[in-house]
Amino acid sequence: MTLNDVIERYGIGGDAVLKMDCEGCEYDIVLNDYVHIKLFDEVILEYHVYVGGKPGKLLKVLSRDYRCRVVEKHGNFGIIHCEMVDAVRFLWCSREGRAMAKAEMKRAHAVLHASGLLRALQWA
């Protein structure tokens, strides 16, 4: 049974949480079926070092759309928690995002000033 089968069978969608504890198959699912992983707002999974090594591969893929952190580490396994990144919040919280937002605000101010709208708004 694939992740897509589970999603379709139980009508999963929206703000669902995916919790995976599949004793080693997490690497196969995340690396080969990411299109279905990213349908979930939140992902919690147990990874196993003996299957895929350190969780770097998993974190690299999941970090495309999620903010992830390893919440527990044990000898041969650990737990990763990921939350879907809200693009606007992420941009504002990142240094590059703040710089982009400030530059955009300056451009908007310049356009308003050049068009005379800024003066009209200030007097309103």
C-alpha positions in Angstrom: 0.0 0.0 0.0 1.4 3.4 -1.0 1.0 6.7 0.7 -1.3 7.8 -2.1 -3.5 4.7 -1.5 -3.8 5.7 2.2 -4.7 9.3 1.2 -7.3 8.2 -1.3 -8.8 5.5 0.9 -9.3 7.7 3.9 -9.9 11.0 2.1 -7.0 12.7 3.8 -6.4 16.4 2.9 -6.3 19.9 4.1 -4.5 20.4 7.4 -3.7 16.8 8.0 -0.6 15.5 10.0 1.5 12.6 8.7 3.1 10.5 11.4 5.4 7.9 10.1 6.9 5.1 12.1 7.6 2.5 9.4 10.8 0.9 10.7 13.1 2.0 7.9 10.8 2.7 4.9 10.8 6.4 5.7 13.7 7.0 3.4 11.9 5.3 0.5 8.7 7.2 1.1 10.2 10.7 1.5 12.8 10.3 -1.2 10.6 8.6 -3.8 7.0 9.9 -3.0 7.6 13.4 -1.9 4.7 14.7 -4.1 2.3 13.0 -1.6 4.3 13.9 1.5 3.9 17.6 0.8 0.1 17.3 0.8 0.4 17.3 4.6 0.8 20.5 6.8 2.9 18.7 9.3 5.1 15.6 9.2 6.5 13.7 12.2 8.7 10.7 11.4 11.0 8.3 13.0 14.2 7.8 11.0 16.6 4.8 11.3 20.4 5.3 10.8 20.9 1.7 9.9 18.7 2.1 6.8 19.8 5.4 5.3 22.5 6.8 7.5 22.1 10.2 9.2 18.9 12.1 8.5 20.6 14.6 6.1 19.0 13.2 3.0 15.5 13.3 4.5 16.0 16.9 5.9 17.3 18.1 2.5 14.2 16.9 0.7 11.7 17.9 3.4 13.3 21.4 3.7 12.0 22.3 0.3 8.6 23.0 1.7 8.9 22.5 5.5 10.8 23.9 8.5 12.2 20.8 10.1 14.2 19.9 13.2 15.4 16.7 14.8 13.6 16.6 18.1 15.1 13.4 19.5 18.3 11.5 18.8 19.0 8.0 20.0 21.7 5.5 19.0 20.3 4.2 15.8 17.1 6.3 15.3 15.6 9.7 15.9 12.5 11.7 15.4 12.1 14.6 12.9 9.3 17.1 13.2 8.4 19.3 10.2 5.9 22.1 9.7 4.8 23.5 6.3 6.5 26.8 5.7 4.1 29.8 5.3 5.9 31.5 2.4 5.1 35.1 3.6 6.1 34.4 7.2 9.3 32.7 6.0 10.3 35.5 3.7 9.8 38.1 6.5 11.7 36.0 9.1 14.7 35.4 6.8 17.3 38.1 6.3 16.9 37.9 2.5 13.1 38.2 2.9 13.3 41.3 5.1 15.7 42.9 2.6 13.3 42.1 -0.3 10.3 43.4 1.6 12.1 46.7 2.5 13.3 47.2 -1.1 9.7 46.5 -2.3 8.3 49.1 0.2 10.8 51.7 -1.1 9.8 51.0 -4.7 6.1 51.4 -3.8 6.9 54.6 -1.9 8.8 56.0 -4.9 5.9 55.1 -7.3 3.3 56.8 -5.0 5.5 59.9 -4.6 6.1 60.2 -8.4 2.4 59.8 -9.1 1.4 62.4 -6.6 -0.7 59.9 -4.7 1.6 60.0 -1.7 0.9 63.7 -1.1 -2.8 63.0 -1.5 -2.7 60.2 1.0 -0.7 62.3 3.5 -3.3 65.1 3.4 -6.3 62.7 3.6 
